[in-house]
Amino acid sequence: RTAYQALAGRNGLVAVYNWQTGEILCLVSAPSFDPIETNAAASAASGAFLNKAVSSTMTPGSIFKLVTSAAAIETLPALPEWRFTCTGKYEVEGEYVTCYSAHGEQNFHDVLKNSCNCGFAELTLRMTPEILDKYVKQLGLTSSYDIDGIHSAAGQFTFDGASINRAWAGIGQYEDQLNPL
């Protein structure tokens, strides 16, 4: 009830689980409807019949930078010496990845701390699509999970194609889709 109230009528979800046991403690998806109310289903908002936590995928955004970080740490030997100057935009073949502000001169730790889109775009382009794909699969992000016989939606990621698309994919955008579970 608290999680549903916290959504305050917004379209979204709340999923809480015990990370040690995997036990699901709370799973709320909104919009929703009260099945006890007469005719509630007939007037339910669009999306009310979909449990977003189980059956949908969403753009992960900056949380995906941790996947890119793991791949960079393990595959880029020069990472400890790597430096990047963020000007607020990073050009890739005439198109731009942008940051909310110019972070200036940074090392890897700074790029991670600042969640710098431009720095992560540059790191992403230093790795092959195959490396990024390997880490996504290794972390189970493209798997479907069985929750007492209900299968969750699987994540999807695209790292090939134009470099600008790969740059955005490495920061959790482009066609990246992740199941919240």
PLY file of the C-alpha trace (Angstrom):
ply
format ascii 1.0
element vertex 181
property float x
property float y
property float z
element edge 180
property int vertex1
property int vertex2
end_header
0.00 0.00 0.00
2.82 2.42 0.87
4.59 1.78 -2.45
1.37 2.27 -4.43
0.64 5.52 -2.58
4.21 6.71 -3.21
3.60 6.41 -6.95
0.89 9.06 -6.41
-0.96 8.31 -9.64
2.20 8.28 -11.77
2.84 5.61 -14.39
5.57 3.34 -13.02
6.50 0.52 -10.71
8.07 -0.31 -7.39
9.84 -3.62 -6.86
11.52 -4.50 -3.56
13.27 -7.77 -2.92
15.60 -9.33 -0.37
18.93 -9.36 -2.17
20.17 -12.24 0.00
17.28 -14.64 -0.61
15.62 -13.30 -3.76
12.30 -13.10 -1.91
9.98 -10.49 -3.46
8.76 -8.19 -0.71
6.75 -5.74 -2.81
5.67 -5.61 -6.44
3.47 -2.67 -7.47
2.63 -1.52 -10.97
0.66 1.60 -11.87
-1.75 2.51 -13.24
-3.82 -0.21 -11.65
-7.40 -0.85 -10.59
-9.19 -2.43 -7.65
-10.67 -5.75 -8.84
-13.13 -5.73 -5.92
-14.86 -2.59 -7.20
-17.76 -3.31 -9.53
-16.94 -2.32 -13.14
-13.44 -1.11 -12.16
-11.89 -3.10 -14.98
-14.17 -1.46 -17.55
-12.93 2.01 -16.63
-9.30 1.06 -15.91
-6.60 3.29 -17.36
-4.50 2.15 -20.29
-1.74 -0.15 -19.03
-3.61 -1.19 -15.87
-3.64 -4.85 -16.89
0.15 -5.01 -17.32
2.47 -5.75 -14.43
5.40 -3.59 -15.52
7.82 -5.19 -13.06
7.37 -8.60 -14.65
6.09 -8.10 -18.17
7.77 -4.95 -19.45
11.16 -3.52 -20.19
12.39 0.03 -19.72
15.34 2.15 -20.78
17.89 1.65 -17.97
19.61 5.03 -18.29
22.67 5.78 -16.18
22.48 2.62 -14.07
23.77 0.85 -17.19
27.04 2.78 -16.83
27.97 0.19 -14.18
27.88 -2.50 -16.89
30.06 -0.34 -19.14
32.36 0.27 -16.14
32.78 -3.45 -15.48
33.62 -4.07 -19.13
36.09 -1.15 -19.19
37.81 -2.17 -15.95
38.35 -5.72 -17.19
39.20 -5.05 -20.85
40.93 -1.67 -21.09
44.44 -2.09 -19.63
45.22 1.64 -19.92
42.13 2.64 -17.91
44.11 3.70 -14.79
45.99 6.29 -16.88
43.00 7.32 -19.05
41.93 10.96 -18.89
38.96 12.67 -20.50
37.93 16.31 -20.78
34.18 16.79 -20.76
33.01 19.97 -22.48
29.33 19.06 -22.11
29.16 17.41 -25.53
31.10 14.66 -27.27
31.12 14.46 -31.06
30.78 11.11 -32.78
30.80 11.25 -36.58
29.03 14.63 -36.69
26.46 13.83 -33.97
26.63 14.50 -30.23
26.32 12.79 -26.89
25.59 15.44 -24.27
25.99 15.97 -20.53
23.97 18.26 -18.28
27.14 20.25 -17.62
30.79 20.38 -18.59
32.71 18.24 -16.08
36.17 19.30 -17.25
39.29 17.13 -16.88
38.46 13.71 -15.39
39.89 10.26 -14.84
37.77 7.08 -14.82
36.77 7.53 -11.17
35.59 11.08 -11.87
33.65 10.02 -14.97
31.87 7.37 -12.88
31.32 9.72 -9.92
29.91 12.44 -12.19
27.91 9.96 -14.30
29.44 11.74 -17.28
27.64 10.75 -20.49
30.45 12.09 -22.66
33.15 10.16 -20.80
31.14 6.95 -20.91
30.48 7.44 -24.62
34.23 7.69 -25.20
34.90 4.59 -23.07
32.16 2.67 -24.88
33.70 3.41 -28.26
37.05 2.04 -27.03
35.37 -1.37 -26.68
33.94 -3.59 -29.38
30.24 -4.38 -29.62
31.18 -8.00 -28.83
32.74 -7.01 -25.49
29.66 -5.03 -24.44
27.35 -7.82 -25.58
29.40 -10.35 -23.57
29.01 -8.32 -20.36
25.28 -7.80 -20.84
24.80 -11.55 -21.25
27.24 -12.42 -18.46
25.26 -10.25 -16.05
21.97 -11.90 -17.08
20.45 -8.71 -18.46
19.04 -10.44 -21.53
17.60 -13.37 -19.58
14.01 -14.03 -18.61
13.51 -14.95 -14.97
11.04 -17.50 -13.64
9.06 -16.21 -10.69
6.90 -19.09 -9.49
6.07 -20.07 -13.07
5.70 -16.52 -14.41
8.44 -15.55 -16.84
9.67 -11.98 -16.84
10.37 -10.05 -20.02
13.97 -10.31 -21.22
16.19 -7.29 -21.74
17.44 -6.27 -25.19
20.57 -4.37 -26.15
22.01 -3.26 -29.51
25.70 -2.36 -29.73
26.34 -2.67 -33.44
25.58 -0.20 -36.20
26.48 3.48 -36.16
29.05 4.59 -33.60
26.74 7.27 -32.16
24.19 4.57 -31.37
26.81 2.44 -29.62
27.96 5.50 -27.67
24.40 6.11 -26.44
23.91 2.38 -25.74
26.96 2.39 -23.46
25.24 4.96 -21.23
21.94 3.06 -21.08
20.11 4.79 -23.91
19.56 4.09 -27.65
17.68 0.76 -27.91
18.69 -0.51 -24.45
15.77 -2.19 -22.69
16.01 -3.80 -19.27
13.47 -5.69 -17.22
13.24 -4.02 -13.79
13.78 -7.36 -12.04
0 1
1 2
2 3
3 4
4 5
5 6
6 7
7 8
8 9
9 10
10 11
11 12
12 13
13 14
14 15
15 16
16 17
17 18
18 19
19 20
20 21
21 22
22 23
23 24
24 25
25 26
26 27
27 28
28 29
29 30
30 31
31 32
32 33
33 34
34 35
35 36
36 37
37 38
38 39
39 40
40 41
41 42
42 43
43 44
44 45
45 46
46 47
47 48
48 49
49 50
50 51
51 52
52 53
53 54
54 55
55 56
56 57
57 58
58 59
59 60
60 61
61 62
62 63
63 64
64 65
65 66
66 67
67 68
68 69
69 70
70 71
71 72
72 73
73 74
74 75
75 76
76 77
77 78
78 79
79 80
80 81
81 82
82 83
83 84
84 85
85 86
86 87
87 88
88 89
89 90
90 91
91 92
92 93
93 94
94 95
95 96
96 97
97 98
98 99
99 100
100 101
101 102
102 103
103 104
104 105
105 106
106 107
107 108
108 109
109 110
110 111
111 112
112 113
113 114
114 115
115 116
116 117
117 118
118 119
119 120
120 121
121 122
122 123
123 124
124 125
125 126
126 127
127 128
128 129
129 130
130 131
131 132
132 133
133 134
134 135
135 136
136 137
137 138
138 139
139 140
140 141
141 142
142 143
143 144
144 145
145 146
146 147
147 148
148 149
149 150
150 151
151 152
152 153
153 154
154 155
155 156
156 157
157 158
158 159
159 160
160 161
161 162
162 163
163 164
164 165
165 166
166 167
167 168
168 169
169 170
170 171
171 172
172 173
173 174
174 175
175 176
176 177
177 178
178 179
179 180
